[in-house]
C-alpha cells in the first residue's frame, strides 16, 4: 500500500514538473484539421498546375507581379498556401485555447512563449531562404526547403511542448530531403508532409493527450 502511494506521489510530481516546463495544451485535433486543410490545398494546387501556362519572357517575380490573376499560377498557389496557413493558425488557436481552459492553463505563459519563439525563429529563417530560392527561380527546391525547415522548427520547439511534435518534425524533414532527389514532385511531398503527417501525428496526440 505504501509503495503504491509512493509511486502515485512520484507520478504527481512528474506531472507538475511537466506542466511547469512544457506547454501541454497544444491540441492534437488542430493538427488533424491542419492536415486536412493541407490535403485540400494540395488538391487545389494540383488542378492549378494542370492548367498552368508560363510566359518565359519574365522572371519568376515579374510573372507574379505582371500576369493577370486568371493566368497567374504563382499567385494562385500562394493564395492557396496562405489560406491553408491562415485556417491552420486560427484553428490551432481556437482549439488550443479551449484545451488550455479545460486544463486550467493560461494560453500565454512562459512555456508557450518559449515554444513560439523557438518555432518562429527557425521557420522565419526557412521562409527567407525559400524566398531566395523563388528569387533565383530554383522552384523545384521550394517544397523541399519548406518541409526541411518546418521539420527543424518542430524539432526545435518539441522540448517545450508534447513530445510527439518531434516525430512530426523528423518526418517532414526526411520527406523534404527525399524530395530533393525527386525534383518536380514537390506538390506530392508537400501534401504528404503538411497533410498526411499532420493528420497522423495530430490523431496520435489527440488520442494520447486530449482525451485524458
N, C-alpha and C positions, 0 to 999 in steps of 0.2 A: 504493500500500500504506500509506504514511504517512498519507494523507488518510483512508483507511478506518479506521485505528486511532484517528485524531484524532476522527472522528465517533462511534466507539464509546465513547471516553472521555467525550465530551460527553453521550452518552445515559446512561451510567452515573452521571454527576454529576447529571443531571436527575432520574433515578430516586431517587437518595439524597436529594436536596432535597425531592422529593415525599413520600417516606416520613417525612421529618423534620417536615413541616408539615401533612400530611394523614393522616387515619385511613383507610387504604386497605383495611381488612379487612371493610368493610361488605359483606354477602352479597347478591348480586342475587337468588338463589333465595328468600331470605326475603321479598323484595318480591313475587315471583310468588305465593308461598303466602299472604302477607298479602292480596293482591288476590283470591285465590280465597276466602279466609275472608270478605272483604267482599261478594263476589258471593253467597255462600251466605247471609250475613246480610241482604243486600238482598232475596233471595227470601223468607226467613222474615219480614222486615218487611212485605213486600207482602201475605202471607197474614194477618198480624196485623191490618193496616189494613183489609183486606177484611171482616173480621169485627168491626170496631170499633164500639162504641156509647158515646156520651158522656152523662154526667149534667151538664147545663149549670147545675145549681144550685150546683155547686162550681167554684172556680177551678182552674187547672192544678195547682198544688201540692197543693191539698186533694184533688183527684181521685187524685193519685199516692199520697197517704197513706191515704185512706179507702176507696178502691174495692177490692173483693175481687180477688185476683190473676187469676182466670179472666176478669174483665171489665176489668182494669186495663191498657189498651193502652199507656199511657205507661211503666209499669214493665216490661212485656214487651219493648218496644222498647229500653229502657235495658239490660235484661239481655242482649239480643242484641248490642247495641253493645259492652257490656262484655266479652262472650265473644269477639267479633271482636278487640277491643283486646288482651285477655289472651293469646289464642292468637298474635297477631302479635308481641307483645313476647317471649314465650317462644321462638317460632320464630326470631326475629331474633337473640336472644342465643345460642341453641344453634349456629346456622349461622355466625354471625359469629365465635364463639369457635373453631369448627372451622377457619374460613378463616385466622384470626389465627395459630393454631398452625401451619398449613401455611406461612404466610409468615414465621414466626418473629417475630411482632409481638405484644406484650402487648395484651390487650383493654382494660386500664385503663392509660392513659398520658396524657400532656399533650394529645395530639391528640384522643383520644376524649372526654376531659373537656371540652375546648373545644367539640367537636361537640355533645355532650349539653346543655351549658349554653346555647349559642345556640339550640338547637332547643326546649328546655323553656321558656325564658323567653317566647318568642312564643306557644308552644302554650298555656301556662298563662293568659296574658292572653286569648287567644281562648276558652279554656274558661270563664273567669269571665264574659266578655261573652256567651257563649252561654247561660249560666245566667240572666243578666239578661233576655235575650230570652224564655226559658222563663218567668221570673217574671211578666213583663208580657203573657204569652200571645201573643207575636209568633212563633208556632210556624212560620209559613211562612218566616221568616228564619233559623231554626236551622241547617238544612242548608247554605244558602249561607255563613253565618258560619263553620261548621266547615271548609268547603272553603277559604275565603279565608285564614283564619288558619293552617290546616295548610300551605297553599301558601307563605305568608310564612315560616313556621317552616322549611320545607325550603330556601327560597331563602337564608335567613339562615345555615343550617347548611352549605350547599353548599361554601363556601370551605374547610371543614375536612375534607371527605371527597371522594368521587368526583363529578366534575362533572355527571354525569347527574342527580343529585338536584335540581339547579337547575331542569332542564326538567320534572321531575315536579312541583316546586312551582309553576312558572309555569302548567302545565296545570291543576292543581287550583284555583289562584286564579282563572284565567279561567273555569272551569266554575262556580265559586261566584258570580262576577259575573253571568254569563249567567243563572244560576238565580234571581237577584233579580228578573228580568223574567218569570219563569215560576213564580210562587208556586203551590204545590200539587203541583209535580212534584219536590219536594226529594229523595224517595227515589230517583228515577231518576238525578238528578245526583250524589247521594251515592254510589250504586252505580257510576256511571261513573268518578267521581274516585278513590274509595278502592279500587274493584275493578279496572276495566279499565286505568286509568292505572298502577296499581301493577304489574299483570301485564306490561304493555308495557315499562315502564321497568325493571322487575326483570329481564325477559328480556334486554333490551339490556345491562344491567350484567353479567349472568351470562355472556353470550357474549363481551363485550368485555374483562372483567376476571377473572372467576372461573376461566376455563379456561386462562389463561396460566400 
